[in-house]
């Protein structure tokens, strides 16, 4: 179109120069003037082609207006007009997608995506809305997982549900109940473990105490038997038995299990 425009400008300048030089209107200037309408139509047609290729609303509207001014018929303008309608529909679809993304409403988003696809929008233009739909599905699943975890109150289930909720960008307020439940169950688990440890320790020491008591009873019975034998053996045997008895008195007694239990 640029070359055609240059030719048009050249022809207009030549006509102006011819008029100034006094050339004959009918024989010389008029034949040249008759070339201008055809030249304008050719320029308008070329502009229409370029506008259709660009597929932008402003260029199409300007090209159609220029074509009408140049005297082009409806058949010459039809393709550009159809393309203009298509681009207007795409523009409306883009606006609907933007509003749907802002609304974060599943039904609105799905309707906007369907209209965008019908209008011929590219995958890139639809990607944000599709991602928003995917996120909404993910958030719905995360909420369901949180509800199930709150019912079970199992630590692993609660933790997994909270991890999924964070990944789905749920609000802190939506996770608060599960976070509280998790803290409570973790506290119960720790207390339960300490209680079990204490009970196990208690049982161990009670068993030890019983063992010490049995051993102590056995020792007492042995000493009594030795005393009896000494009495039967007479004074000499008693003198001999005095030494082990002294050693026994010098040996400190073993710490009773009751003290261990208290510790």
Residue, then its C-alpha position, 0 to 999 in steps of 0.5 A: x500500500x505504501x507504493x500505491x500511496x506514493x503513486x497517488x501523491x505523485x499523481x496529485x502533485x503532477x495534476x497540481x503542477x499541470x493546472x499551474x502550467x495551464x494545461x488543458x483540463x479536458x484533453x490533458x488533466x481530465x484523463x489523469x484525474x480519472x486515474x485517482x478513483x481507481x488508485x484510491x480503490x486499489x489503496x483501500x483494498x490493499x489496506x483492507x488486506x493488511x488490516x485483515x492480516x493484522x486482525x486488530x479492531x482499530x486497523x479493521x475499522x479504519x480500513x473499512x471506513x477508508x474502503x467505503x470512502x474509496x467507493x468499494x462495495x459490500x462484497x469488497x468489504x465483507x471479509x474485513x467486516x466478518x473479521x471485525x465481528x470476530x475480533x469484537x467477539x474475541x475482545x468480549x470473551x477476553x473481558x469475560x475471562x478477566x472478570x471470571x478470574x477475578x470472581x473465582x466462581x467455578x460456573x462463571x469461569x467455565x462459561x467464560x472458557x467455553x465462550x473463549x474457545x468458541x470465539x477462537x481465543x488461543x490457549x495462551x489467552x485461556x490459560x489463566x482461566x483454566x489454571x483458576x478452574x484447576x485451583x478451585x478444584x484443588x481447593x474443593x478437594x483440600x476442604x474435603x480432606x480437611x473435613x475428613x481429617x477432623x473426623x478421624x483426628x489422626x495425626x498423619x491424616x491431619x498433617x497431610x490434609x494441612x499440607x494439601x491445604x497450603x498447596x491449594x492456597x486455602x485461607x488460614x481461617x479455613x485451616x485453623x480447626x485442623x491446626x488446632x486439632x493437630x496440636x491437641x493430638x500431638x500433645x496427647x501423643x506426647x503425654x501418652x508416651x510419657x505416661x506409658x514410660x512412667x508406668x513401665x518404669x514403675x513396673x520394672x521397679x516393683x518387679x525388682x523390689x519383689x526380687x530383692x524381698x525374695x532374696x532377703x527372705x532366703x538370706x534370713x532363713x540361711x542365717x537361722x539355720x547356721x545359728x541352729x547348727x552352731x548351737x548343736x555343735x557347742x562352744x567351739x563351733x560357736x567361736x568358729x562361727x563368730x568370724x563369718x558373723x562379724x564379716x557379715x556385720x561389716x559388709x554394708x547391706x544392699x540398697x533396698x528396692x523401695x529406695x530405687x522405686x522412690x528415686 
